[in-house]
Amino acid sequence: MSDGKIKKALKDLSLPLKPSAMKAALMVADMVRKAPPTGAAGMGAVRKQLGQRYEEKGVVWEGGVVAPLIALTPVAKDKPVIEAISLCIYHVINDCPDNVDLAAGAGAAKNLVDLCKDKSLIVQQNACASLAILATHGTETRQAIIAAGGMKQLTAVASALDSDDVIAKQGINKQIPYKQWQRQEAAATALRTLSDEAGAKAIAGEVGAIRQLVVLLGGEGEVKTKEECAHSLYLLVSEPTNRRLLIDCGGLPPLVEVLESSSSEHARTMAAGALKEVARERPLRAYVRKAGSMPPLVRLCREGKGDLSHCEATGALRELSNELECKRLIGELGATKDVAALLQSQDQSVLENALGMLGFMCIIGVQYPDSSVVELSPTAFAQLQDDVFDHSVVPAIVSLTRHKDEVVYNMAVRALAATCHLHAGNCAKAASASAAQSLVALLRNASVDVVANAIKALSAICKGYDPNRKEAARLGAPAALVTLQNGSESELVRGLASDLLSLLGVLPSKDRLANSLLLAHIIVGEAYEQQQRTEVVDEVGLKLAAMRECREAVKAIATKQNMPLLLRLAMHDSLTYVP
């Protein structure tokens, strides 16, 4: 394309508005539309050329045609002229970040929002599509669009009907064809690009955006429109005040319908994400369940092809699995197998949500995702723990306690505690997967939450399967626990460590200086327990058993320097114990 043609177009497009402006705008739009998709003379190259600096006889056009086109929008009133200009703006900035930057700097936000009010369907469609592109410029530009009334105007376009009568009144523009419902799809796309901004979320209910997005989602529109609507709702209901509004607008059934039957995985994923956001609030979970969301969520776990679909589906199930009725449904749907299969994912968020669901579903009582330490009640949901056992899920959970990411391995430890709590079968599977080794290593973790969860998980597997208790002792759990009991700044960790020490049969020592060293090799309480199993408890036998145990331990670890200290500790602890 010659610079001469562009300079001629620049003159025709510059203010004041000239009769040749429409022809020039169509010519520039055709430069882009008729260019090859790629290559040196392709669309990208043409757009870049149209945004360059031009100069002729002292007149300078910084940023090429972009600024003149934006400047024309408030003054062009004739329908064919503004249709041509709006079309040209769309083609010049589409897929060209440099030109988007120029348009934002030229005040395009307000001008394009104002164009959404135009009576021409073509102008509305091009203005909405251009706003969707402009919104990619960044937060500042999105805020400018919102401040100019963008949410309100886009909602108005999305709400409009393209009846046969409306299309007939629009008339035919042979150079710029219009397809029915194009403007609504463009408006939905633009709303989606704005919906992650706090300002958009704050006014979405007020301007009717949520209600209209629900209408479009449940209508007969194109798949693309439903994708954009579901995505917008997903972003908007991350704001808590919009969740109840979505329910009141009847938004759950169309979301479930999209999740269940859409041919677009992206639409299904965004619908699952919106349901997840609503389910974050406990009082709203019953609405999500009663809308029939759980069967298609489980299917998306199984049928989804991408990490994002798995992430959103398991995220929704993770929230719902806190509720008793949802736990029962999880069992009826056989969801454990499908979610457990996702423990092979390489995506951190998928792993976190899948582990969260598997853990939450096995616990009686509410688990709060924001709480970093698992809460174990006196009972567990045995039916789902049995499912975990039947599908041999525990070894995969144990494997993830060794994951490189702290968020993942902490969630894996929580899931291990929940699935093994009061369940001997799962505790035995934990033993075969060397769970004690992972958990004992985590007792020295820098995170208080990780340590607390590791102690709870270790307690669960030791209570449920005695070989785990002996293995934990062999691996040095007592020494690490005594250190935590005596030195942790967390009252919770100190209390948990003390309880687990008692479970392991460790006696409280009077001499902290040698305790950790000795306890790495001996659990005196085991000798007492063996004696106490006899019908007649022999206190002398108890003392002698303890002394023999201490002697063997001291022999194994004594050095010339620590011998006196260890002997004093061993004699004192074994002789002063009262069963």
LINSUL-V641996 format. One record per pair of residues at least 12 apart in sequence whose C-alpha atoms are under 10 Angstrom apart, sorted by sequence separation. I is the first residue (numbers start at 1). J is the second residue. If there is no record, write none. Layout:
BEGIN
((I J) (I J))
END
This chain:
BEGIN
((9 21) (12 24) (13 25) (31 43) (32 44) (35 47) (51 63) (52 64) (53 65) (73 85) (112 124) (115 127) (116 128) (167 179) (213 225) (214 226) (216 228) (217 229) (255 267) (256 268) (258 270) (259 271) (260 272) (275 287) (276 288) (297 309) (298 310) (300 312) (301 313) (339 351) (342 354) (343 355) (363 375) (364 376) (365 377) (397 409) (400 412) (401 413) (439 451) (442 454) (443 455) (481 493) (482 494) (484 496) (485 497) (486 498) (507 519) (530 542) (531 543) (554 566) (555 567) (11 24) (12 25) (32 45) (33 46) (50 63) (51 64) (52 65) (72 85) (73 86) (114 127) (115 128) (167 180) (191 204) (213 226) (216 229) (217 230) (233 246) (255 268) (258 271) (259 272) (275 288) (297 310) (300 313) (301 314) (317 330) (341 354) (342 355) (356 369) (363 376) (364 377) (365 378) (399 412) (400 413) (401 414) (441 454) (442 455) (459 472) (481 494) (484 497) (485 498) (506 519) (528 541) (529 542) (553 566) (554 567) (9 23) (10 24) (32 46) (49 63) (50 64) (51 65) (52 66) (72 86) (89 103) (112 126) (113 127) (131 145) (166 180) (195 209) (215 229) (216 230) (257 271) (258 272) (259 273) (275 289) (299 313) (300 314) (339 353) (340 354) (360 374) (362 376) (363 377) (364 378) (365 379) (397 411) (398 412) (401 415) (416 430) (439 453) (440 454) (458 472) (483 497) (484 498) (485 499) (527 541) (528 542) (531 545) (9 24) (10 25) (31 46) (32 47) (48 63) (49 64) (50 65) (51 66) (70 85) (112 127) (113 128) (116 131) (213 228) (214 229) (255 270) (256 271) (297 312) (298 313) (339 354) (340 355) (359 374) (360 375) (363 378) (364 379) (365 380) (397 412) (398 413) (401 416) (439 454) (440 455) (443 458) (481 496) (482 497) (527 542) (528 543) (530 545) (551 566) (554 569) (8 24) (9 25) (31 47) (48 64) (49 65) (50 66) (51 67) (69 85) (70 86) (73 89) (111 127) (112 128) (164 180) (213 229) (214 230) (217 233) (255 271) (256 272) (259 275) (297 313) (298 314) (301 317) (338 354) (339 355) (353 369) (363 379) (364 380) (365 381) (396 412) (397 413) (400 416) (438 454) (439 455) (481 497) (482 498) (485 501) (506 522) (507 523) (527 543) (528 544) (550 566) (551 567) (554 570) (9 26) (47 64) (69 86) (112 129) (113 130) (162 179) (163 180) (212 229) (213 230) (254 271) (255 272) (296 313) (297 314) (340 357) (362 379) (363 380) (364 381) (397 414) (398 415) (439 456) (480 497) (481 498) (506 523) (507 524) (525 542) (527 544) (528 545) (550 567) (553 570) (6 24) (9 27) (10 28) (28 46) (29 47) (32 50) (47 65) (112 130) (113 131) (162 180) (163 181) (191 209) (213 231) (214 232) (233 251) (255 273) (256 274) (275 293) (297 315) (298 316) (317 335) (336 354) (339 357) (340 358) (362 380) (363 381) (364 382) (394 412) (397 415) (398 416) (436 454) (439 457) (440 458) (481 499) (482 500) (505 523) (506 524) (507 525) (527 545) (528 546) (5 24) (9 28) (28 47) (31 50) (47 66) (69 88) (70 89) (89 108) (112 131) (131 150) (161 180) (162 181) (210 229) (213 232) (214 233) (252 271) (255 274) (256 275) (294 313) (297 316) (298 317) (339 358) (361 380) (362 381) (363 382) (397 416) (416 435) (439 458) (458 477) (478 497) (481 500) (482 501) (504 523) (505 524) (506 525) (507 526) (526 545) (527 546) (550 569) (551 570) (69 89) (111 131) (161 181) (162 182) (213 233) (255 275) (297 317) (361 381) (362 382) (396 416) (438 458) (477 497) (478 498) (481 501) (504 524) (505 525) (506 526) (525 545) (526 546) (527 547) (550 570) (551 571) (6 27) (109 130) (110 131) (160 181) (162 183) (188 209) (192 213) (230 251) (234 255) (272 293) (336 357) (360 381) (361 382) (362 383) (363 384) (394 415) (395 416) (436 457) (437 458) (480 501) (504 525) (505 526) (524 545) (525 546) (527 548) (549 570) (550 571) (5 27) (6 28) (28 50) (66 88) (67 89) (108 130) (109 131) (112 134) (128 150) (161 183) (162 184) (191 213) (210 232) (211 233) (233 255) (252 274) (271 293) (272 294) (275 297) (294 316) (317 339) (336 358) (361 383) (362 384) (363 385) (394 416) (397 419) (413 435) (435 457) (436 458) (455 477) (478 500) (479 501) (501 523) (503 525) (504 526) (505 527) (524 546) (527 549) (548 570) (5 28) (65 88) (66 89) (69 92) (89 112) (108 131) (131 154) (158 181) (160 183) (161 184) (209 232) (210 233) (251 274) (252 275) (293 316) (294 317) (335 358) (361 384) (362 385) (393 416) (435 458) (436 459) (477 500) (478 501) (502 525) (505 528) (523 546) (524 547) (526 549) (527 550) (547 570) (550 573) (65 89) (158 182) (160 184) (188 212) (209 233) (230 254) (251 275) (272 296) (293 317) (314 338) (361 385) (362 386) (477 501) (478 502) (482 506) (505 529) (524 548) (525 549) (546 570) (547 571) (550 574) (6 31) (109 134) (128 153) (158 183) (159 184) (188 213) (230 255) (272 297) (314 339) (336 361) (359 384) (362 387) (394 419) (413 438) (436 461) (481 506) (524 549) (546 571) (547 572) (549 574) (66 92) (86 112) (108 134) (109 135) (128 154) (157 183) (158 184) (210 236) (229 255) (252 278) (271 297) (294 320) (313 339) (358 384) (359 385) (362 388) (393 419) (394 420) (413 439) (435 461) (436 462) (455 481) (478 504) (482 508) (486 512) (523 549) (524 550) (547 573) (548 574) (65 92) (66 93) (127 154) (157 184) (158 185) (209 236) (210 237) (293 320) (358 385) (477 504) (478 505) (479 506) (482 509) (522 549) (523 550) (546 573) (547 574) (156 184) (157 185) (158 186) (159 187) (188 216) (226 254) (230 258) (246 274) (268 296) (269 297) (272 300) (288 316) (314 342) (473 501) (478 506) (521 549) (522 550) (543 571) (546 574) (547 575) (86 115) (124 153) (128 157) (154 183) (155 184) (157 186) (158 187) (159 188) (204 233) (226 255) (230 259) (268 297) (310 339) (413 442) (483 512) (521 550) (522 551) (524 553) (545 574) (546 575) (1 31) (100 130) (104 134) (124 154) (128 158) (154 184) (157 187) (158 188) (331 361) (358 388) (389 419) (427 457) (431 461) (482 512) (522 552) (523 553) (543 573) (544 574) (103 134) (104 135) (156 187) (157 188) (158 189) (185 216) (205 236) (227 258) (243 274) (247 278) (269 300) (285 316) (289 320) (311 342) (330 361) (388 419) (389 420) (394 425) (395 426) (398 429) (427 458) (430 461) (431 462) (436 467) (437 468) (440 471) (469 500) (473 504) (519 550) (521 552) (522 553) (543 574) (544 575) (546 577) (67 99) (70 102) (71 103) (109 141) (113 145) (125 157) (154 186) (155 187) (184 216) (201 233) (204 236) (210 242) (214 246) (218 250) (226 258) (243 275) (246 278) (256 288) (260 292) (268 300) (288 320) (294 326) (298 330) (310 342) (387 419) (388 420) (394 426) (398 430) (410 442) (429 461) (430 462) (436 468) (440 472) (472 504) (473 505) (483 515) (518 550) (521 553) (522 554) (542 574) (543 575) (66 99) (70 103) (82 115) (100 133) (101 134) (104 137) (108 141) (109 142) (112 145) (113 146) (124 157) (154 187) (155 188) (158 191) (203 236) (204 237) (210 243) (213 246) (214 247) (218 251) (260 293) (302 335) (327 360) (328 361) (385 418) (386 419) (392 425) (393 426) (394 427) (397 430) (398 431) (402 435) (409 442) (427 460) (428 461) (435 468) (436 469) (439 472) (440 473) (444 477) (451 484) (473 506) (482 515) (483 516) (520 553) (521 554) (542 575) (543 576) (1 35) (65 99) (66 100) (69 103) (70 104) (100 134) (103 137) (104 138) (107 141) (109 143) (110 144) (111 145) (113 147) (114 148) (116 150) (153 187) (154 188) (201 235) (202 236) (211 245) (215 249) (217 251) (243 277) (244 278) (257 291) (259 293) (260 294) (285 319) (286 320) (289 323) (295 329) (299 333) (301 335) (315 349) (318 352) (319 353) (327 361) (385 419) (389 423) (392 426) (394 428) (395 429) (396 430) (398 432) (399 433) (401 435) (427 461) (428 462) (431 465) (434 468) (436 470) (437 471) (438 472) (441 475) (443 477) (469 503) (470 504) (482 516) (519 553) (543 577) (63 98) (64 99) (66 101) (67 102) (68 103) (71 106) (73 108) (83 118) (87 122) (90 125) (91 126) (94 129) (99 134) (100 135) (101 136) (109 144) (110 145) (113 148) (114 149) (154 189) (155 190) (189 224) (192 227) (193 228) (200 235) (201 236) (210 245) (211 246) (214 249) (215 250) (218 253) (219 254) (223 258) (227 262) (231 266) (234 269) (235 270) (238 273) (243 278) (252 287) (253 288) (256 291) (257 292) (260 295) (261 296) (265 300) (269 304) (273 308) (277 312) (280 315) (285 320) (294 329) (295 330) (298 333) (302 337) (303 338) (307 342) (310 345) (314 349) (315 350) (318 353) (321 356) (322 357) (326 361) (327 362) (358 393) (372 407) (384 419) (385 420) (389 424) (390 425) (394 429) (395 430) (398 433) (399 434) (421 456) (426 461) (427 462) (430 465) (431 466) (436 471) (437 472) (440 475) (441 476) (469 504) (481 516) (518 553) (521 556) (540 575) (542 577) (543 578) (63 99) (66 102) (67 103) (70 106) (71 107) (74 110) (82 118) (86 122) (87 123) (90 126) (94 130) (97 133) (100 136) (101 137) (104 140) (105 141) (108 144) (109 145) (110 146) (112 148) (113 149) (114 150) (116 152) (117 153) (121 157) (151 187) (154 190) (155 191) (185 221) (188 224) (189 225) (192 228) (195 231) (196 232) (200 236) (201 237) (205 241) (210 246) (211 247) (213 249) (214 250) (215 251) (217 253) (218 254) (226 262) (230 266) (231 267) (234 270) (237 273) (238 274) (242 278) (243 279) (252 288) (255 291) (256 292) (257 293) (259 295) (260 296) (268 304) (273 309) (276 312) (279 315) (280 316) (284 320) (285 321) (289 325) (290 326) (294 330) (298 334) (299 335) (302 338) (311 347) (314 350) (317 353) (318 354) (321 357) (327 363) (374 410) (385 421) (389 425) (390 426) (393 429) (394 430) (395 431) (397 433) (398 434) (399 435) (402 438) (414 450) (417 453) (421 457) (424 460) (425 461) (427 463) (428 464) (429 465) (431 467) (432 468) (435 471) (436 472) (440 476) (441 477) (444 480) (469 505) (479 515) (480 516) (518 554) (521 557) (542 578) (28 65) (65 102) (66 103) (67 104) (69 106) (70 107) (71 108) (74 111) (83 120) (86 123) (89 126) (90 127) (93 130) (96 133) (97 134) (100 137) (101 138) (104 141) (107 144) (108 145) (109 146) (110 147) (111 148) (113 150) (116 153) (117 154) (154 191) (184 221) (185 222) (188 225) (189 226) (191 228) (192 229) (195 232) (196 233) (201 238) (202 239) (205 242) (211 248) (212 249) (214 251) (217 254) (218 255) (227 264) (230 267) (231 268) (233 270) (234 271) (237 274) (240 277) (243 280) (244 281) (247 284) (252 289) (253 290) (254 291) (256 293) (259 296) (260 297) (269 306) (272 309) (275 312) (276 313) (279 316) (282 319) (285 322) (286 323) (289 326) (295 332) (298 335) (301 338) (302 339) (310 347) (311 348) (312 349) (313 350) (314 351) (315 352) (316 353) (317 354) (318 355) (319 356) (320 357) (321 358) (322 359) (323 360) (324 361) (327 364) (373 410) (374 411) (381 418) (382 419) (385 422) (386 423) (388 425) (389 426) (392 429) (393 430) (394 431) (395 432) (396 433) (398 435) (401 438) (402 439) (410 447) (413 450) (416 453) (417 454) (420 457) (421 458) (423 460) (424 461) (427 464) (428 465) (431 468) (434 471) (435 472) (436 473) (437 474) (440 477) (443 480) (444 481) (456 493) (459 496) (463 500) (478 515) (479 516) (480 517) (482 519) (517 554) (520 557) (542 579) (63 101) (64 102) (65 103) (66 104) (67 105) (68 106) (70 108) (73 111) (74 112) (82 120) (83 121) (84 122) (85 123) (86 124) (87 125) (88 126) (89 127) (90 128) (91 129) (92 130) (94 132) (95 133) (104 142) (107 145) (109 147) (110 148) (112 150) (113 151) (115 153) (116 154) (153 191) (185 223) (186 224) (187 225) (188 226) (189 227) (190 228) (191 229) (192 230) (193 231) (194 232) (195 233) (196 234) (197 235) (198 236) (201 239) (204 242) (211 249) (213 251) (214 252) (216 254) (217 255) (226 264) (227 265) (228 266) (229 267) (230 268) (231 269) (232 270) (233 271) (234 272) (235 273) (236 274) (237 275) (238 276) (239 277) (240 278) (243 281) (252 290) (253 291) (255 293) (256 294) (258 296) (259 297) (265 303) (266 304) (269 307) (270 308) (271 309) (272 310) (273 311) (274 312) (275 313) (276 314) (277 315) (278 316) (279 317) (280 318) (281 319) (282 320) (285 323) (295 333) (297 335) (298 336) (300 338) (301 339) (307 345) (311 349) (312 350) (314 352) (315 353) (318 356) (319 357) (321 359) (322 360) (323 361) (359 397) (372 410) (373 411) (376 414) (380 418) (381 419) (385 423) (388 426) (389 427) (392 430) (394 432) (395 433) (397 435) (398 436) (400 438) (401 439) (413 451) (414 452) (415 453) (416 454) (417 455) (418 456) (419 457) (420 458) (421 459) (422 460) (423 461) (424 462) (426 464) (427 465) (428 466) (430 468) (431 469) (434 472) (436 474) (437 475) (439 477) (440 478) (442 480) (443 481) (452 490) (455 493) (459 497) (462 500) (466 504) (478 516) (479 517) (481 519) (482 520) (518 556) (539 577) (63 102) (66 105) (67 106) (69 108) (70 109) (72 111) (73 112) (79 118) (83 122) (84 123) (86 125) (87 126) (90 129) (91 130) (94 133) (97 136) (98 137) (109 148) (110 149) (113 152) (114 153) (116 155) (117 156) (121 160) (151 190) (152 191) (182 221) (185 224) (186 225) (188 227) (189 228) (192 231) (193 232) (195 234) (196 235) (197 236) (201 240) (202 241) (203 242) (210 249) (211 250) (212 251) (214 253) (215 254) (218 257) (223 262) (227 266) (228 267) (230 269) (231 270) (232 271) (234 273) (235 274) (237 276) (238 277) (239 278) (244 283) (252 291) (253 292) (256 295) (257 296) (260 299) (265 304) (269 308) (270 309) (272 311) (273 312) (276 315) (277 316) (279 318) (280 319) (281 320) (286 325) (294 333) (295 334) (298 337) (299 338) (301 340) (302 341) (307 346) (308 347) (310 349) (311 350) (314 353) (315 354) (317 356) (318 357) (321 360) (322 361) (324 363) (358 397) (372 411) (374 413) (375 414) (380 419) (382 421) (386 425) (389 428) (394 433) (395 434) (398 437) (399 438) (402 441) (406 445) (410 449) (411 450) (413 452) (414 453) (417 456) (418 457) (420 459) (421 460) (422 461) (424 463) (425 464) (426 465) (427 466) (428 467) (436 475) (437 476) (441 480) (444 483) (477 516) (478 517) (479 518) (480 519) (518 557) (539 578) (1 41) (10 50) (25 65) (62 102) (63 103) (66 106) (67 107) (70 110) (71 111) (74 114) (79 119) (80 120) (82 122) (83 123) (86 126) (87 127) (89 129) (90 130) (93 133) (94 134) (97 137) (101 141) (104 144) (109 149) (110 150) (113 153) (116 156) (117 157) (150 190) (151 191) (181 221) (182 222) (185 225) (188 228) (189 229) (191 231) (192 232) (195 235) (196 236) (201 241) (202 242) (205 245) (211 251) (214 254) (217 257) (218 258) (223 263) (224 264) (226 266) (227 267) (230 270) (231 271) (233 273) (234 274) (237 277) (238 278) (240 280) (244 284) (247 287) (251 291) (252 292) (253 293) (256 296) (259 299) (260 300) (265 305) (266 306) (269 309) (272 312) (273 313) (275 315) (276 316) (279 319) (280 320) (282 322) (286 326) (289 329) (295 335) (298 338) (301 341) (302 342) (307 347) (310 350) (311 351) (313 353) (314 354) (317 357) (318 358) (320 360) (321 361) (322 362) (323 363) (324 364) (373 413) (374 414) (380 420) (381 421) (382 422) (385 425) (386 426) (389 429) (395 435) (398 438) (402 442) (410 450) (413 453) (414 454) (416 456) (417 457) (420 460) (421 461) (423 463) (424 464) (425 465) (427 467) (428 468) (431 471) (437 477) (440 480) (443 483) (444 484) (448 488) (452 492) (453 493) (456 496) (459 499) (460 500) (463 503) (476 516) (478 518) (479 519) (480 520) (517 557) (518 558) (539 579) (51 92) (67 108) (70 111) (73 114) (74 115) (77 118) (79 120) (82 123) (83 124) (85 126) (86 127) (89 130) (90 131) (93 134) (109 150) (113 154) (116 157) (121 162) (150 191) (180 221) (181 222) (184 225) (185 226) (187 228) (188 229) (191 232) (192 233) (194 235) (195 236) (196 237) (198 239) (201 242) (204 245) (205 246) (208 249) (210 251) (214 255) (217 258) (223 264) (226 267) (227 268) (229 270) (230 271) (231 272) (233 274) (234 275) (236 277) (237 278) (240 281) (243 284) (247 288) (252 293) (256 297) (259 300) (265 306) (268 309) (269 310) (271 312) (272 313) (273 314) (275 316) (276 317) (278 319) (279 320) (282 323) (285 326) (294 335) (298 339) (301 342) (306 347) (307 348) (308 349) (309 350) (310 351) (311 352) (312 353) (313 354) (314 355) (315 356) (316 357) (317 358) (318 359) (319 360) (320 361) (321 362) (322 363) (323 364) (324 365) (373 414) (374 415) (376 417) (377 418) (380 421) (381 422) (382 423) (385 426) (394 435) (398 439) (401 442) (406 447) (409 450) (410 451) (412 453) (413 454) (416 457) (417 458) (419 460) (420 461) (421 462) (422 463) (423 464) (424 465) (427 468) (436 477) (440 481) (443 484) (448 489) (449 490) (452 493) (455 496) (456 497) (459 500) (462 503) (463 504) (476 517) (478 519) (479 520) (517 558) (50 92) (51 93) (66 108) (70 112) (73 115) (80 122) (83 125) (84 126) (86 128) (87 129) (90 132) (185 227) (186 228) (187 229) (188 230) (189 231) (190 232) (191 233) (192 234) (193 235) (194 236) (195 237) (196 238) (224 266) (225 267) (226 268) (227 269) (228 270) (229 271) (230 272) (231 273) (232 274) (233 275) (234 276) (235 277) (238 280) (266 308) (267 309) (269 311) (270 312) (271 313) (272 314) (273 315) (274 316) (275 317) (276 318) (277 319) (307 349) (308 350) (311 353) (314 356) (315 357) (318 360) (319 361) (321 363) (322 364) (323 365) (324 366) (355 397) (372 414) (375 417) (376 418) (379 421) (380 422) (381 423) (410 452) (411 453) (412 454) (413 455) (414 456) (415 457) (416 458) (417 459) (418 460) (419 461) (420 462) (421 463) (422 464) (423 465) (424 466) (448 490) (451 493) (452 494) (454 496) (455 497) (458 500) (459 501) (462 504) (477 519) (478 520) (479 521) (537 579) (6 49) (7 50) (49 92) (50 93) (63 106) (79 122) (80 123) (83 126) (86 129) (87 130) (90 133) (151 194) (182 225) (185 228) (188 231) (189 232) (192 235) (195 238) (196 239) (223 266) (224 267) (227 270) (230 273) (231 274) (234 277) (265 308) (266 309) (269 312) (270 313) (272 315) (273 316) (276 319) (307 350) (310 353) (311 354) (314 357) (317 360) (318 361) (322 365) (323 366) (374 417) (375 418) (378 421) (379 422) (380 423) (407 450) (410 453) (413 456) (414 457) (417 460) (420 463) (421 464) (422 465) (449 492) (452 495) (453 496) (456 499) (476 519) (477 520) (478 521) (479 522) (1 45) (6 50) (10 54) (25 69) (47 91) (48 92) (79 123) (83 127) (86 130) (90 134) (150 194) (151 195) (181 225) (185 229) (188 232) (192 236) (223 267) (226 270) (227 271) (230 274) (233 277) (234 278) (265 309) (268 312) (269 313) (272 316) (275 319) (276 320) (307 351) (310 354) (314 358) (317 361) (322 366) (323 367) (374 418) (377 421) (378 422) (406 450) (410 454) (413 457) (416 460) (417 461) (420 464) (448 492) (449 493) (452 496) (455 499) (456 500) (459 503) (476 520) (477 521) (478 522) (1 46) (47 92) (48 93) (51 96) (121 166) (191 236) (226 271) (268 313) (272 317) (275 320) (321 366) (322 367) (355 400) (376 421) (412 457) (413 458) (416 461) (420 465) (448 493) (451 496) (452 497) (455 500) (459 504) (474 519) (475 520) (476 521) (478 523) (517 562) (3 49) (46 92) (47 93) (52 98) (121 167) (321 367) (322 368) (351 397) (376 422) (451 497) (473 519) (474 520) (475 521) (476 522) (524 570) (528 574) (2 49) (3 50) (7 54) (14 61) (47 94) (51 98) (52 99) (319 366) (322 369) (473 520) (474 521) (532 579) (1 49) (6 54) (7 55) (11 59) (21 69) (43 91) (44 92) (47 95) (48 96) (51 99) (122 170) (146 194) (151 199) (152 200) (319 367) (336 384) (340 388) (473 521) (474 522) (514 562) (518 566) (1 50) (7 56) (43 92) (47 96) (48 97) (50 99) (51 100) (120 169) (121 170) (145 194) (146 195) (151 200) (155 204) (159 208) (318 367) (319 368) (335 384) (336 385) (351 400) (473 522) (474 523) (517 566) (524 573) (525 574) (528 577) (11 61) (44 94) (48 98) (49 99) (120 170) (121 171) (150 200) (151 201) (159 209) (217 267) (319 369) (334 384) (337 387) (341 391) (343 393) (473 523) (515 565) (524 574) (528 578) (529 579) (3 54) (10 61) (14 65) (21 72) (43 94) (44 95) (45 96) (47 98) (48 99) (51 102) (119 170) (120 171) (122 173) (142 193) (143 194) (146 197) (152 203) (156 207) (158 209) (318 369) (336 387) (337 388) (340 391) (514 565) (515 566) (518 569) (528 579) (13 65) (43 95) (44 96) (47 99) (51 103) (142 194) (147 199) (151 203) (152 204) (155 207) (156 208) (159 211) (160 212) (331 383) (332 384) (335 387) (336 388) (340 392) (341 393) (344 396) (356 408) (359 411) (363 415) (513 565) (514 566) (518 570) (525 577) (13 66) (14 67) (15 68) (43 96) (125 178) (129 182) (141 194) (142 195) (146 199) (147 200) (151 204) (154 207) (155 208) (156 209) (159 212) (301 354) (328 381) (331 384) (334 387) (337 390) (340 393) (343 396) (355 408) (359 412) (362 415) (401 454) (470 523) (513 566) (514 567) (524 577) (7 61) (10 64) (11 65) (13 67) (14 68) (15 69) (17 71) (22 76) (122 176) (125 179) (128 182) (129 183) (132 186) (136 190) (142 196) (143 197) (146 200) (152 206) (153 207) (155 209) (158 212) (159 213) (259 313) (327 381) (330 384) (331 385) (336 390) (337 391) (339 393) (340 394) (343 397) (355 409) (357 411) (358 412) (359 413) (360 414) (361 415) (363 417) (364 418) (443 497) (511 565) (514 568) (515 569) (525 579) (9 64) (10 65) (13 68) (14 69) (16 71) (17 72) (21 76) (26 81) (29 84) (33 88) (122 177) (128 183) (129 184) (131 186) (132 187) (135 190) (139 194) (142 197) (143 198) (145 200) (151 206) (152 207) (154 209) (155 210) (157 212) (158 213) (328 383) (331 386) (336 391) (337 392) (341 396) (348 403) (352 407) (353 408) (355 410) (356 411) (359 414) (360 415) (362 417) (363 418) (511 566) (514 569) (515 570) (9 65) (10 66) (12 68) (13 69) (15 71) (16 72) (17 73) (22 78) (25 81) (28 84) (29 85) (32 88) (122 178) (125 181) (126 182) (127 183) (128 184) (129 185) (130 186) (131 187) (132 188) (133 189) (134 190) (135 191) (143 199) (151 207) (152 208) (153 209) (155 211) (156 212) (159 215) (327 383) (328 384) (331 387) (337 393) (340 396) (343 399) (344 400) (351 407) (352 408) (355 411) (356 412) (358 414) (359 415) (362 418) (363 419) (470 526) (513 569) (514 570) (7 64) (10 67) (11 68) (13 70) (14 71) (15 72) (23 80) (25 82) (26 83) (27 84) (28 85) (29 86) (30 87) (31 88) (121 178) (122 179) (125 182) (126 183) (128 185) (129 186) (130 187) (132 189) (133 190) (135 192) (136 193) (139 196) (142 199) (143 200) (146 203) (151 208) (152 209) (155 212) (158 215) (159 216) (324 381) (327 384) (336 393) (340 397) (343 400) (348 405) (351 408) (352 409) (354 411) (355 412) (358 415) (359 416) (361 418) (362 419) (511 568) (512 569) (6 64) (7 65) (10 68) (13 71) (14 72) (17 75) (18 76) (22 80) (23 81) (25 83) (26 84) (29 87) (30 88) (33 91) (121 179) (124 182) (125 183) (128 186) (129 187) (131 189) (132 190) (135 193) (136 194) (139 197) (142 200) (149 207) (151 209) (155 213) (158 216) (349 407) (350 408) (351 409) (352 410) (353 411) (354 412) (355 413) (356 414) (357 415) (358 416) (359 417) (360 418) (361 419) (362 420) (363 421) (511 569) (6 65) (10 69) (13 72) (16 75) (17 76) (22 81) (25 84) (26 85) (28 87) (29 88) (32 91) (33 92) (121 180) (124 183) (125 184) (127 186) (128 187) (129 188) (131 190) (132 191) (134 193) (135 194) (348 407) (349 408) (352 411) (355 414) (356 415) (359 418) (360 419) (362 421) (510 569) (511 570) (15 75) (21 81) (22 82) (24 84) (25 85) (26 86) (28 88) (29 89) (31 91) (32 92) (121 181) (122 182) (123 183) (124 184) (125 185) (126 186) (127 187) (128 188) (129 189) (130 190) (131 191) (132 192) (133 193) (348 408) (351 411) (352 412) (355 415) (358 418) (359 419) (509 569) (20 81) (21 82) (22 83) (23 84) (24 85) (25 86) (26 87) (27 88) (28 89) (29 90) (30 91) (31 92) (121 182) (122 183) (125 186) (126 187) (128 189) (129 190) (132 193) (351 412) (354 415) (355 416) (358 419) (359 420) (509 570) (511 572) (19 81) (22 84) (23 85) (25 87) (26 88) (29 91) (32 94) (121 183) (124 186) (125 187) (128 190) (131 193) (132 194) (356 418) (510 572) (511 573) (21 84) (22 85) (25 88) (28 91) (29 92) (121 184) (124 187) (127 190) (128 191) (131 194) (509 572) (510 573) (21 85) (24 88) (25 89) (28 92) (509 573) (508 573) (509 574) (22 88) (507 573) (510 576) (116 183) (507 574) (509 577) (343 412) (508 577) (507 577) (116 187) (13 85) (373 448) (374 449) (372 448) (373 449) (372 449) (373 450) (371 449) (372 450) (373 451) (374 452) (375 453) (373 452) (374 453) (372 452) (373 453) (374 454) (376 456) (372 453) (373 454) (375 456) (376 457) (374 456) (373 456) (374 457) (282 366) (376 460) (282 368) (280 368) (87 176) (280 369) (83 173) (84 175) (83 175) (84 176) (80 173) (83 176) (80 175) (80 176) (26 175) (26 176))
END
